[in-house]
Amino acid sequence: MTERKNTTNPTGLTTAEAVQRQKRFGRNELIPKKKKNVLQEILKALSEPMFLLLIVTAVIYFLLGEPRDGVVMLIFVSGMISIDVIQGWKTDKTLNALKDLAAPRITVLRDGAEQRIDSADLVPGDIMLIAEGDKIPADGEILQANDLCVDESSMTGEAEGVWKVALGTADTDGGHWRCDHCYAGTLVTQGSALVRVDQIGKATEFGKIGTNVVGAPEAPSPLQRQTRGLVKLCAVIAAVLFVLVGCFTWLNIPDHQFTDRLIESILSGVTLAMAMIPEEFPVILTVFLSMGAWRLAKRHSLMRRLASVETLGAVSVLCVDKTGTITMNQMTVCDTWTEENKERDLCAVMGMACEPDAYDPMEKAMISYCEGRGLSKEFLFGGELIQEYSFTHEAKMMGHVWRRGNQILIAAKGSPEKILALCNLNSDERDKVQEKAADMAARGLRVIAVGRMDVGTADEVPASLAQCRLQFCGLVGLADPPRESVKADILRCRKAGVRVVMITGDNGITASAIAKQIGMPCGESVTGDEIDRMTDEELQKRVRSVSIFSRVVPEHKMRIVKAFKANGEIVAMTGDGVNDAPALKYADIGIAMGKRGSEVSREAADLILLDDNFSTIVDTIRDGRRIYDNIKKAVGYVFTIHIPIAFSCLLAPLLKVNPANLMLLPIHVVLLELIIDPTCSIIFERQPAEQNVMERDPRDPKEKLMRAKGLFRSILQGLTVFASSFGTYYTVLMADPAVNAPVARAMGLSIIFLSNLLLVLVNSSQTDFAFQSFHRLIKDKVMWAAFAGTISMLVLLLYTPLSAFVKLAPLTGPEAIAVIVMSAASVLWVEIVKLVKHLRKN
């Protein structure tokens, strides 16, 4: 308990003064952001296996005496590096934007009004308004304090909270850590205060210690490790095949000179190695996760950890707070119960038990109710506040001691069971009150009991509220109505196999009433006291059937999460308080409230809800499933499109095709990479969700990205495209190898180009037909640009002087028709499979 100091509020700096001071002192950062060097990014791209192979190929062309081909290769290498660097720049830009959204914010007084700013924009002289749950961003002296307790263990190593006082109101002990100062990096665990900033950035005590607050790079997720391992495996296979194909080529051209045989063999091996390395996999994950997080942010869901995006699709249990998430967090007093003609007295005591500067929705509703009955704030809080009994989760009640003239009044409110324990009621009166409280709770009302105690002198004021003997004043019933969309969202979750669990500080009857309104299974509820009496094994059994946990404090949430996880569930959980942080950290997806959540809970969470809305959580799960589905589609596509490229490079030497007449030369592999990269990383990322995405059970988090069924499908598609393209090429080539090589190569390459477009349409959905996907994607300008770009590139390669540079020949009308037919046949067979499945299902 501390004494409230009624001092005049300072006005703070003006905006102009803040700008000038920031120029002088800099930003409130320990380590400034470093901009990436473009040259370093280019060198990083050049270190990738694919680009090293391309450069080696260009050098070989120059050694062969083919400078034109070498120059063309280098031009395309430059183009691919540019795409890679630009794509990386856009990804970094997206991630930086997300970091800016997630940056800690603080309320300050500027221009005489409250403003919410980034903590990095604080300057010496700013007046900070800090409250419970805030992480203090700068050092400063306390101007006003109201029950302020700060956890300074990050600085001092002492776990016990430090009670703070306003500057000049108490003697300090002269030590290093002062009780009238706040320090950056510490946490407000109770109360509120006005603090004038005096040190920022490196000048703070936190900065002097040298703590690095720049987040360390996140460890790769299982999905990232899986794909990187796959790339390395493919690289090893490519190295082995490089040697084998080089040897076959060497043996197939014994009539060439030694130097020519060596260079042709190396070229064949390099071409196959380029075709075998799926370097797109890391790109897919980086782009999909970052863009997915950006799209979620636009829908009021801020992902703080990219790796968590992939986990969203596997969520099977969703633990949510009732207040503010399921409900609107707009409390209103709906009912009161007291003795006849005692309504005004009940209202007066209820109002005086509230904080004068109320921020709690329930207290705001109570004060508003009082004002509606003629009891103004001036009347309620016009006396002298001489003592406070702070609310704690253990006590579940609070009170204020007011001096009003010669009268000293203790006004208290809290849960009925706690307040009634302090009141002098006989058994009949107690039963009557409890019956009325139960009736209110059964109607979904939050029930608060109100009591008072008159004291003769200040010396007679009890040290704690538990020592008071109260006169019972009455009951107050408040309602926080469910959000309009919650009932539909609960149904969506049930269809999606996601179990919704309500966790609330209310009693079980109130929680059950709300559950009935929103369509949740009611059944029995488990209270916090019952959880305290359960072993971990007993709780694991109970959570299998219980969906409502009442009278729960934040400390219980950790045990609930552990119980669900022990049962094999993937748990998403909401929280907003300081004490929620451990549970949020332990959950598979910790969800913090962006509006009413504490800074500590937001830092511990994986996801921040910017609108505190239950619908946003459901939409986020849906989008998480969409992102994971699209990653699988993109990876499957990469497998498919690499098969005809790799097999063409592998089979030609086995068939003793002259290296000069190969279907794909290194330059052609580069051309194909120019369309593969945008297709897998941009087009598939933009794919809309499957129609049944929220009508199937959550995925198994242990499942591999490419399961046997999906891998078989990709291989089969790749083989049919290979058979179509290589078969056409080989048939035309064998008719006259000396003349037909450019035409045969052009037909084979064109079939792969067109098949690539059809693969996008066919694989956009596992259930919808290609024409349905086309109809859905026709409105997407990016899709149109990608399709038009692919067709335009093919036309330029075939029907402009560029064809001679890339060793192709223009196609005649019949040849072009044959290419279209073979492309369609190699891909659209999948539509027949979809049709058969559809007919069987119906």
Summary of the structure (lengths in Angstrom):
residues: 842
radius of gyration: 34.6
end to end distance: 70.1
largest distance: 118.2
contacts: 2844
relative contact order: 0.09
helix: 55%
strand: 16%
